Amino acid sequence: MGFGGPVWHASVGRIQDEAAREAMARRILAGVGDAALGEWVERGRPVLHIRRRVSDTEAAVVGPVIDIRGTDEAEARMRVMRLYLPPGLGRVAF
């Protein structure tokens, strides 16, 4: 998507107030990434997205980052995560 490298991504919907959506997304991303390397806020209804570049320190720990969306691996990970999500959120696709 042209962010110059891997990013953390938080998406918040189901909250009417845009400021509250942004505050929640920022809480989700608290302590990760490096906004100085880049941060992008996409405001829209009904979902707000914040993407923040992975920090150099994080990248050194995890190694190369790849996008697994739409793969068998992504679905396998989602099956495990559905066990921990509140009802209704398990339908989210990754």
C-alpha positions in Angstrom: 0.0 0.0 0.0 3.0 2.3 -0.3 3.9 2.8 3.4 7.6 2.1 2.8 7.6 -1.0 4.9 5.6 -3.1 7.4 3.0 -1.3 9.5 0.9 -2.0 12.6 -2.8 -1.5 11.8 -5.7 -0.8 14.0 -9.3 -0.5 12.7 -12.1 0.7 14.9 -15.8 0.8 14.0 -19.1 0.4 15.8 -18.5 3.6 17.7 -20.5 6.6 16.4 -18.2 9.3 17.6 -15.1 9.7 15.4 -12.9 11.1 18.2 -13.7 8.1 20.3 -12.9 5.7 17.4 -9.5 7.4 17.0 -8.8 7.4 20.7 -9.5 3.6 20.8 -7.3 3.0 17.8 -4.5 4.9 19.5 -4.9 2.9 22.7 -4.7 -0.3 20.7 -1.4 0.9 19.1 0.0 2.3 22.3 3.6 1.1 22.7 4.1 -0.3 19.3 5.6 1.1 16.1 7.3 4.4 15.4 5.1 7.2 14.3 8.2 9.2 13.4 8.8 6.6 10.6 5.2 7.2 9.4 1.7 7.1 10.6 -1.4 7.3 8.5 -5.0 7.9 9.7 -7.9 7.0 7.4 -11.1 8.6 8.7 -14.3 7.3 7.3 -17.6 6.0 8.2 -18.1 3.6 9.8 -14.5 2.6 10.4 -11.4 4.5 11.3 -7.9 3.1 10.4 -4.5 4.0 11.8 -1.4 2.5 10.3 2.0 3.1 11.9 5.4 1.9 10.7 7.0 -1.0 12.6 10.0 0.4 14.5 13.5 -0.6 13.6 13.8 -2.4 16.9 10.6 -4.4 16.3 11.7 -5.3 12.8 15.1 -6.6 14.1 13.2 -8.9 16.6 10.6 -10.3 14.2 12.6 -10.4 11.0 11.1 -10.0 7.6 7.4 -9.3 7.6 5.1 -10.7 5.0 1.4 -10.1 4.3 -0.5 -13.4 4.8 -4.0 -12.0 4.2 -6.0 -14.4 2.0 -3.8 -17.4 2.7 -4.4 -20.7 4.4 -2.0 -19.6 7.1 -4.2 -16.5 7.8 -7.3 -18.6 8.1 -5.6 -21.1 10.4 -4.5 -18.2 12.7 -8.0 -16.7 12.6 -9.6 -20.1 13.6 -7.4 -20.0 16.8 -8.2 -16.3 17.5 -11.9 -16.8 17.2 -11.8 -18.7 20.5 -10.8 -15.5 22.2 -13.0 -12.9 20.4 -16.4 -11.7 21.7 -19.4 -13.1 19.8 -19.9 -11.6 16.4 -16.2 -10.6 15.9 -15.2 -14.1 14.8 -16.6 -13.4 11.4 -13.9 -10.9 10.6 -11.7 -12.1 7.7 -7.9 -11.6 7.6 
